[in-house]
Amino acid sequence: MTETIIKRANIIVKGLVQGVNFRAYTRRRAKSLGLTGFVRNLSNGNVEIIVEGSQIQIYLLIKWLRNEGSPASDVTDVQVIWTNDLENFNSFRVVF
């Protein structure tokens, strides 16, 4: 049996991502993928996502961020930094 390796990704999403329910949609999608961490708005208009889970599930979230997001959003860039430094979050939440 293969053990799932848990990874962490620090993600910055740029574009029209504030004021369009982007955080709520991201939370819903991350939870449906079984991921933990948080999403929050940054003062520069970007959204930051810190997520932990299996690398495959994180890739699915990144693909969703790039191609779908919230219906009213317009994502222009998604930057991802992978790390093995885990915080072992127990849920995925919106941070204000």
SULFENVEN-V208941 format. One line per field, one symbol per residue. ss: DSSP state (H for helix, E for strand, C for the rest). phi: phi as a letter, one per 30 degrees, with the letter a starting at -180 (. if undefined). burial: # if it has 9 or more other ideal C-beta (glycine too) atoms within 8 Angstrom, else .. Layout:
# SULFENVEN-V208941
ss=???
phi=???
burial=???
This chain:
# SULFENVEN-V208941
ss=CCCCCEEEEEEEEEEECCCCCHHHHHHHHHHHCCCEEEEEECCCCCEEEEEEEEHHHHHHHHHHHHHCCCCCCEEEEEEEEEECCCCCCCCEEEEC
phi=.cdddcbbbcbccckdbcibidddddedddddcicbkabadcddjdccbcbbldedddedddededcbidecdbdcabcbbdbcdcchdcacbccc
burial=......#########.#..#.######.###.#.######.#...#########..##.###.##...##..#.#..#..........#..#.#..
